[in-house]
Amino acid sequence: MKKLVVVSFLILFSLLISISTVFAQNIHVLVNIWDGTEISVLENLYDRGKLPFLSTMGQLHNLTSNEDCFSGTCMETVTKPQHATMLTGCLADAHGVFSNSNYQLIPDGLTVHELIETNNPAFKTAHVSGKAEHFGEPTFGNIISDVDFFEAGIGPAMVTDTAINLINQWKDDSFFIVCHFSKPDTTGHKYGVDSIEYRSSIKNNDARLGRLLSALEAAGTDAETTVYVLSDHGFGCPTKTRHKCSPNTFIVSNDMNLAGDVFMKDVAGFFLSHFSLTPFCQ
């Protein structure tokens, strides 16, 4: 009888250790944004096997601006307001960013970064952007004192290197890293949505995504990291080099809860769900 009690105790102790280990696991979320990606162009490359690293992430989903906000009555499909919506879960009536020219600092406490930091200051957060003006301090300046790392206005290669350094530094911590590529948007403005250059930019982004995935694997965090690859808007409207009426773009993730088409406002909820949080505007 005594032996049975000891064995039962050891089994119970082992179970408690296992449970505590599960709950103690770090949370890793990496958000990789490909600015200005037209879904029809991306889908063509994806279906033809030209985006091997994106293809490993999962199914291609449609990501679109909410309701009629892309018409100009709420928000234009340009960089500032779309990123404000993706990273707050709010529309312009709350975050105050209506277009690239009609905007304000996003009010304190709305962003995914701030909600995560407030919930647990030990969690690491980073905002690494390829655009200083449209996805940097003018709109996201209020998070600079809250996040662990903030840098904006650097090229895609440097953005990738910076994100890889953060992954290596924070592999033993919970983290939320936003890694933003300014292309293919900048390429599309110069050469147009139908150009070889535009398609090459998307393929180059895929190669950089491959480097990020390799870094997660090398750090031993790949199996426990949820990665989202997405864009802020499409391209080619009203002209081949513009996008003010291009609400349709894409999202791909290894998040098994991502199913079907997604509205821009709902993206923040997916990010925050891993930290058992919900957007301020929900």
C-alpha angles and dihedrals in degrees: 000000000000090000090051091053091051092049091048090050092051091050091049091047091051091050091051090050091050093049093048090049091053092049091046094057115121121248115231122186123172120187115195113189121196102198117226101002116169107216095215091058093043092047091053091053092043093052092048093054094249093127102055097165096046088049091059090058096067143257123355111244131189115247117193141174115263120272111304097340092112091062092078095256090100112004136349119235094251132117105269102052096037093054090045089055096044093051099042106032087229134112126232094274086069106029095036098223109125101158142341089278101034106058148112138198107290105253118257118274100023103097127090089237093057095045090053094046093047092050093049120002089194091068114096121234131184137184112197113174136179091208122064098185104037100032103022142064100333091068105012097038093114092067096056094091092044105048124074093229132021127173131152137178101043129127125261094258092053092044088054093048091048093050091048090052090051092048090053093046095046102036091116093047134067109260146181112198125182111200113184127191116201089210145117084026096065091044092050092053090054103039106015135248094279096053129113087233092059092051091046090054091056091049090049089053088053090054090051090049086055089057091051092050091048090051091052090050093048090049090051093240100104096099093051100039121097109211125197121192113188147134138234099229144342129255144234103059132146085357134005091262099044138066112189091125099036108108097155121091139131147270128192126179145158087230103120090205091065106098133156126351120337134211118226092240092058097057095084090057091059091050094048096043090077089061092045090249136123131212118270091241093056 
